[in-house]
Amino acid sequence: MATRHQIGCINKNNRSDPYTRIARVGGVSTKGERWSLTLDEAIKGIESGQWEFYTQVGGHVRNVQVVSRNGTKYLRTDADRDTPDNLLSLPECP
C-alpha cells in the first residue's frame, strides 16, 4: 500500500518550460523531518505504488499525478488542466 505525503515545496531548474521546470519536490514528514526527492524519484515512486503525493494550499487538498506531454513525464495536481501550476506556485525548498 502506498504511503501518502504532502509536497510543501519544490526546487526549480533554470528551464522556462513549465513541464520540465521542477527538479525536486519536498516536504516535512509526520516526524518533523525534511525530505526531498528528484522529479524522477517521485515519478517512479508514484508509478510503482510506493508513494502518493498531495498538496494543500488555502485549505484545498489536491492529489498529485504523473502525466506525460510529448513523451516527457511530469507531475501536476488533479486541479490543473495541463501545466503543473499548483506545484510551481509552492515555495522553494531550503
CYANA upper distance limits for C-alpha pairs under 8 A (distance plus 0.5 A):
  1 MET  CA     49 GLY  CA      7.43
  1 MET  CA     50 GLN  CA      7.39
  2 ALA  CA     49 GLY  CA      5.85
  2 ALA  CA     50 GLN  CA      5.07
  2 ALA  CA     51 TRP  CA      5.13
  2 ALA  CA     52 GLU  CA      6.52
  3 THR  CA     50 GLN  CA      6.98
  3 THR  CA     51 TRP  CA      5.39
  3 THR  CA     52 GLU  CA      6.48
  4 ARG  CA     51 TRP  CA      6.34
  4 ARG  CA     52 GLU  CA      5.09
  4 ARG  CA     53 PHE  CA      6.10
  4 ARG  CA     54 TYR  CA      8.08
  5 HIS  CA     27 GLY  CA      8.32
  5 HIS  CA     29 SER  CA      7.91
  5 HIS  CA     51 TRP  CA      7.82
  5 HIS  CA     52 GLU  CA      6.78
  5 HIS  CA     53 PHE  CA      5.41
  5 HIS  CA     54 TYR  CA      6.95
  6 GLN  CA     27 GLY  CA      6.77
  6 GLN  CA     28 VAL  CA      8.13
  6 GLN  CA     53 PHE  CA      6.13
  6 GLN  CA     54 TYR  CA      5.45
  6 GLN  CA     55 THR  CA      5.99
  6 GLN  CA     56 GLN  CA      7.81
  7 ILE  CA     25 VAL  CA      6.89
  7 ILE  CA     26 GLY  CA      5.96
  7 ILE  CA     27 GLY  CA      5.53
  7 ILE  CA     53 PHE  CA      6.92
  7 ILE  CA     54 TYR  CA      6.45
  7 ILE  CA     55 THR  CA      5.84
  8 GLY  CA     25 VAL  CA      8.29
  8 GLY  CA     26 GLY  CA      6.61
  8 GLY  CA     27 GLY  CA      5.23
  8 GLY  CA     28 VAL  CA      7.96
  8 GLY  CA     55 THR  CA      7.06
  8 GLY  CA     56 GLN  CA      8.22
  8 GLY  CA     90 LEU  CA      7.09
  8 GLY  CA     91 PRO  CA      7.95
  9 CYS  CA     25 VAL  CA      6.51
  9 CYS  CA     26 GLY  CA      5.78
  9 CYS  CA     27 GLY  CA      6.49
  9 CYS  CA     87 LEU  CA      8.44
  9 CYS  CA     90 LEU  CA      5.74
  9 CYS  CA     91 PRO  CA      5.54
  9 CYS  CA     92 GLU  CA      5.86
  9 CYS  CA     93 CYS  CA      5.43
 10 ILE  CA     22 ILE  CA      7.29
 10 ILE  CA     23 ALA  CA      7.97
 10 ILE  CA     24 ARG  CA      6.02
 10 ILE  CA     25 VAL  CA      4.86
 10 ILE  CA     26 GLY  CA      6.43
 10 ILE  CA     87 LEU  CA      7.80
 10 ILE  CA     88 LEU  CA      7.87
 10 ILE  CA     90 LEU  CA      6.85
 10 ILE  CA     91 PRO  CA      6.85
 10 ILE  CA     92 GLU  CA      5.52
 10 ILE  CA     93 CYS  CA      5.82
 11 ASN  CA     22 ILE  CA      6.57
 11 ASN  CA     23 ALA  CA      6.08
 11 ASN  CA     24 ARG  CA      5.48
 11 ASN  CA     25 VAL  CA      6.91
 11 ASN  CA     92 GLU  CA      5.75
 11 ASN  CA     93 CYS  CA      6.30
 12 LYS  CA     21 ARG  CA      5.98
 12 LYS  CA     22 ILE  CA      5.09
 12 LYS  CA     23 ALA  CA      5.73
 12 LYS  CA     24 ARG  CA      7.51
 12 LYS  CA     92 GLU  CA      8.03
 13 ASN  CA     21 ARG  CA      6.01
 13 ASN  CA     22 ILE  CA      6.76
 13 ASN  CA     23 ALA  CA      6.17
 14 ASN  CA     21 ARG  CA      7.53
 15 ARG  CA     20 THR  CA      7.36
 15 ARG  CA     21 ARG  CA      5.84
 16 SER  CA     20 THR  CA      8.44
 16 SER  CA     21 ARG  CA      6.83
 17 ASP  CA     21 ARG  CA      6.30
 18 PRO  CA     22 ILE  CA      8.06
 18 PRO  CA     83 THR  CA      6.96
 18 PRO  CA     84 PRO  CA      7.27
 18 PRO  CA     85 ASP  CA      8.42
 18 PRO  CA     88 LEU  CA      8.42
 19 TYR  CA     69 ARG  CA      8.23
 19 TYR  CA     72 THR  CA      8.35
 19 TYR  CA     74 TYR  CA      6.67
 19 TYR  CA     83 THR  CA      7.05
 19 TYR  CA     84 PRO  CA      7.45
 20 THR  CA     74 TYR  CA      7.51
 22 ILE  CA     39 LEU  CA      7.39
 22 ILE  CA     88 LEU  CA      7.81
 23 ALA  CA     38 THR  CA      6.46
 23 ALA  CA     39 LEU  CA      5.97
 24 ARG  CA     36 SER  CA      7.17
 24 ARG  CA     37 LEU  CA      5.99
 24 ARG  CA     38 THR  CA      4.78
 24 ARG  CA     39 LEU  CA      5.58
 25 VAL  CA     36 SER  CA      6.20
 25 VAL  CA     37 LEU  CA      6.03
 25 VAL  CA     38 THR  CA      6.98
 25 VAL  CA     39 LEU  CA      7.13
 25 VAL  CA     42 ALA  CA      8.13
 25 VAL  CA     93 CYS  CA      8.20
 26 GLY  CA     34 ARG  CA      7.81
 26 GLY  CA     35 TRP  CA      5.89
 26 GLY  CA     36 SER  CA      4.59
 26 GLY  CA     37 LEU  CA      6.72
 26 GLY  CA     93 CYS  CA      7.09
 27 GLY  CA     34 ARG  CA      6.26
 27 GLY  CA     35 TRP  CA      6.01
 27 GLY  CA     36 SER  CA      7.15
 27 GLY  CA     93 CYS  CA      8.38
 28 VAL  CA     32 GLY  CA      6.11
 28 VAL  CA     33 GLU  CA      5.87
 28 VAL  CA     34 ARG  CA      4.88
 28 VAL  CA     35 TRP  CA      6.46
 29 SER  CA     33 GLU  CA      5.66
 29 SER  CA     34 ARG  CA      6.73
 29 SER  CA     35 TRP  CA      7.44
 37 LEU  CA     41 GLU  CA      6.32
 37 LEU  CA     42 ALA  CA      6.50
 38 THR  CA     42 ALA  CA      6.79
 39 LEU  CA     43 ILE  CA      6.68
 39 LEU  CA     74 TYR  CA      8.05
 39 LEU  CA     75 LEU  CA      8.43
 40 ASP  CA     44 LYS  CA      6.61
 41 GLU  CA     45 GLY  CA      6.57
 42 ALA  CA     46 ILE  CA      6.74
 42 ALA  CA     51 TRP  CA      8.40
 43 ILE  CA     47 GLU  CA      6.63
 43 ILE  CA     66 VAL  CA      6.86
 43 ILE  CA     73 LYS  CA      8.32
 43 ILE  CA     74 TYR  CA      7.93
 43 ILE  CA     75 LEU  CA      7.83
 44 LYS  CA     48 SER  CA      6.47
 45 GLY  CA     49 GLY  CA      6.72
 45 GLY  CA     50 GLN  CA      5.54
 45 GLY  CA     51 TRP  CA      5.80
 45 GLY  CA     52 GLU  CA      8.39
 46 ILE  CA     50 GLN  CA      6.56
 46 ILE  CA     51 TRP  CA      5.58
 46 ILE  CA     52 GLU  CA      6.32
 46 ILE  CA     53 PHE  CA      8.37
 46 ILE  CA     65 GLN  CA      8.25
 46 ILE  CA     66 VAL  CA      7.92
 47 GLU  CA     66 VAL  CA      8.20
 52 GLU  CA     63 ASN  CA      8.41
 52 GLU  CA     64 VAL  CA      7.86
 53 PHE  CA     63 ASN  CA      6.67
 53 PHE  CA     64 VAL  CA      5.80
 53 PHE  CA     65 GLN  CA      8.30
 54 TYR  CA     61 VAL  CA      7.17
 54 TYR  CA     62 ARG  CA      5.91
 54 TYR  CA     63 ASN  CA      4.75
 54 TYR  CA     64 VAL  CA      5.55
 54 TYR  CA     77 THR  CA      7.94
 55 THR  CA     60 HIS  CA      8.42
 55 THR  CA     61 VAL  CA      6.16
 55 THR  CA     62 ARG  CA      5.78
 55 THR  CA     63 ASN  CA      7.03
 55 THR  CA     64 VAL  CA      7.71
 55 THR  CA     77 THR  CA      8.17
 55 THR  CA     87 LEU  CA      8.22
 56 GLN  CA     60 HIS  CA      5.84
 56 GLN  CA     61 VAL  CA      4.92
 56 GLN  CA     62 ARG  CA      6.90
 57 VAL  CA     61 VAL  CA      7.28
 62 ARG  CA     77 THR  CA      6.29
 62 ARG  CA     78 ASP  CA      6.58
 62 ARG  CA     79 ALA  CA      6.92
 63 ASN  CA     77 THR  CA      5.92
 63 ASN  CA     78 ASP  CA      6.14
 64 VAL  CA     75 LEU  CA      7.00
 64 VAL  CA     76 ARG  CA      6.04
 64 VAL  CA     77 THR  CA      4.73
 64 VAL  CA     78 ASP  CA      6.66
 65 GLN  CA     75 LEU  CA      6.14
 65 GLN  CA     76 ARG  CA      6.15
 65 GLN  CA     77 THR  CA      6.44
 65 GLN  CA     78 ASP  CA      7.19
 66 VAL  CA     73 LYS  CA      7.10
 66 VAL  CA     74 TYR  CA      6.26
 66 VAL  CA     75 LEU  CA      5.30
 66 VAL  CA     76 ARG  CA      7.19
 67 VAL  CA     73 LYS  CA      6.10
 67 VAL  CA     74 TYR  CA      6.13
 67 VAL  CA     75 LEU  CA      6.71
 67 VAL  CA     76 ARG  CA      7.72
 68 SER  CA     72 THR  CA      5.77
 68 SER  CA     73 LYS  CA      4.76
 68 SER  CA     74 TYR  CA      6.65
 69 ARG  CA     73 LYS  CA      7.03
 69 ARG  CA     74 TYR  CA      8.38
 75 LEU  CA     84 PRO  CA      7.01
 76 ARG  CA     80 ASP  CA      7.04
 76 ARG  CA     82 ASP  CA      8.34
 76 ARG  CA     83 THR  CA      7.27
 76 ARG  CA     84 PRO  CA      4.85
 76 ARG  CA     85 ASP  CA      7.94
 76 ARG  CA     86 ASN  CA      7.79
 76 ARG  CA     87 LEU  CA      7.11
 77 THR  CA     84 PRO  CA      7.18
 77 THR  CA     86 ASN  CA      7.08
 77 THR  CA     87 LEU  CA      7.66
 79 ALA  CA     86 ASN  CA      8.37
 80 ASP  CA     84 PRO  CA      6.90
 80 ASP  CA     85 ASP  CA      7.19
 80 ASP  CA     86 ASN  CA      7.45
 84 PRO  CA     88 LEU  CA      6.64
 85 ASP  CA     89 SER  CA      6.62
 86 ASN  CA     90 LEU  CA      7.45
